[in-house]
Amino acid sequence: MDLSSVAVAVYLKDVDLPVFSEIRIALGAVQKTVVRMKNAEQYLKGKPSTMQNIDKAIEIILSEINPRAGSLRATPYYKRKMVGYLIKEAIREMKGGNILNE
């Protein structure tokens, strides 16, 4: 049986718009159950699709998750790093690389 070290799901509505009209972010294997990152979603909603806004949302997410130490899947450090990376890559992929510069 394979177990995920980290799971990230991102939904974007209206990916062609230069703002986040609607976004949903869910994480697995960083808490006891799969969890939606509603504070980060709320932060991004209506904001321009910039790396600065994405980075701030990731800060919010990292302040809310608490990956447990002693997991056989991965260390908390690894999980935190991967959460940020995977969210950025998911958004970049869905936006076709069209992330606005400041």
Contacts in CASP RR format, 6 or more apart in sequence:
PFRMAT RR
TARGET T0000
AUTHOR 0000-0000-0000
METHOD contacts of the structure
MODEL  1
MDLSSVAVAVYLKDVDLPVFSEIRIALGAVQKTVVRMKNAEQYLKGKPST
MQNIDKAIEIILSEINPRAGSLRATPYYKRKMVGYLIKEAIREMKGGNIL
NE
3 29 0 8 1.000
3 72 0 8 1.000
3 73 0 8 1.000
4 28 0 8 1.000
4 29 0 8 1.000
4 73 0 8 1.000
5 29 0 8 1.000
5 73 0 8 1.000
5 74 0 8 1.000
5 78 0 8 1.000
5 79 0 8 1.000
5 82 0 8 1.000
6 27 0 8 1.000
6 28 0 8 1.000
6 29 0 8 1.000
6 30 0 8 1.000
6 74 0 8 1.000
6 78 0 8 1.000
6 79 0 8 1.000
6 82 0 8 1.000
6 83 0 8 1.000
6 86 0 8 1.000
7 26 0 8 1.000
7 27 0 8 1.000
7 28 0 8 1.000
7 29 0 8 1.000
7 34 0 8 1.000
8 25 0 8 1.000
8 26 0 8 1.000
8 27 0 8 1.000
8 28 0 8 1.000
8 82 0 8 1.000
8 83 0 8 1.000
8 86 0 8 1.000
8 87 0 8 1.000
8 90 0 8 1.000
9 24 0 8 1.000
9 25 0 8 1.000
9 26 0 8 1.000
9 27 0 8 1.000
9 90 0 8 1.000
10 23 0 8 1.000
10 24 0 8 1.000
10 25 0 8 1.000
10 26 0 8 1.000
10 87 0 8 1.000
10 90 0 8 1.000
10 91 0 8 1.000
10 94 0 8 1.000
11 22 0 8 1.000
11 23 0 8 1.000
11 24 0 8 1.000
11 25 0 8 1.000
12 20 0 8 1.000
12 22 0 8 1.000
12 23 0 8 1.000
12 91 0 8 1.000
12 94 0 8 1.000
12 95 0 8 1.000
13 21 0 8 1.000
13 22 0 8 1.000
13 23 0 8 1.000
14 21 0 8 1.000
14 22 0 8 1.000
15 94 0 8 1.000
15 95 0 8 1.000
15 96 0 8 1.000
17 49 0 8 1.000
18 48 0 8 1.000
18 49 0 8 1.000
18 98 0 8 1.000
18 100 0 8 1.000
19 46 0 8 1.000
19 47 0 8 1.000
19 48 0 8 1.000
19 49 0 8 1.000
20 44 0 8 1.000
20 45 0 8 1.000
20 46 0 8 1.000
20 47 0 8 1.000
20 48 0 8 1.000
20 49 0 8 1.000
20 53 0 8 1.000
21 45 0 8 1.000
21 46 0 8 1.000
22 45 0 8 1.000
23 41 0 8 1.000
23 44 0 8 1.000
23 45 0 8 1.000
24 36 0 8 1.000
24 41 0 8 1.000
25 36 0 8 1.000
25 37 0 8 1.000
25 40 0 8 1.000
25 41 0 8 1.000
25 57 0 8 1.000
25 61 0 8 1.000
25 87 0 8 1.000
26 34 0 8 1.000
26 35 0 8 1.000
26 36 0 8 1.000
26 37 0 8 1.000
27 34 0 8 1.000
27 35 0 8 1.000
27 37 0 8 1.000
27 61 0 8 1.000
27 65 0 8 1.000
27 83 0 8 1.000
28 34 0 8 1.000
28 35 0 8 1.000
29 67 0 8 1.000
29 71 0 8 1.000
29 73 0 8 1.000
29 74 0 8 1.000
29 79 0 8 1.000
30 65 0 8 1.000
30 66 0 8 1.000
30 67 0 8 1.000
30 79 0 8 1.000
30 83 0 8 1.000
31 65 0 8 1.000
31 66 0 8 1.000
31 67 0 8 1.000
35 65 0 8 1.000
37 57 0 8 1.000
37 60 0 8 1.000
37 61 0 8 1.000
37 64 0 8 1.000
39 60 0 8 1.000
39 64 0 8 1.000
40 57 0 8 1.000
40 58 0 8 1.000
40 60 0 8 1.000
40 61 0 8 1.000
40 64 0 8 1.000
41 57 0 8 1.000
43 53 0 8 1.000
43 56 0 8 1.000
43 57 0 8 1.000
43 60 0 8 1.000
44 53 0 8 1.000
44 54 0 8 1.000
44 57 0 8 1.000
47 53 0 8 1.000
48 100 0 8 1.000
49 91 0 8 1.000
49 95 0 8 1.000
49 98 0 8 1.000
49 99 0 8 1.000
49 100 0 8 1.000
50 99 0 8 1.000
50 100 0 8 1.000
50 101 0 8 1.000
50 102 0 8 1.000
51 88 0 8 1.000
51 99 0 8 1.000
51 100 0 8 1.000
51 101 0 8 1.000
51 102 0 8 1.000
52 102 0 8 1.000
54 87 0 8 1.000
54 88 0 8 1.000
54 91 0 8 1.000
54 99 0 8 1.000
57 87 0 8 1.000
58 83 0 8 1.000
58 84 0 8 1.000
58 87 0 8 1.000
58 88 0 8 1.000
61 83 0 8 1.000
61 84 0 8 1.000
61 87 0 8 1.000
62 80 0 8 1.000
62 83 0 8 1.000
62 84 0 8 1.000
65 79 0 8 1.000
65 80 0 8 1.000
65 83 0 8 1.000
66 76 0 8 1.000
67 74 0 8 1.000
67 75 0 8 1.000
67 76 0 8 1.000
67 79 0 8 1.000
67 80 0 8 1.000
68 76 0 8 1.000
69 75 0 8 1.000
69 76 0 8 1.000
71 79 0 8 1.000
74 82 0 8 1.000
91 99 0 8 1.000
92 99 0 8 1.000
END
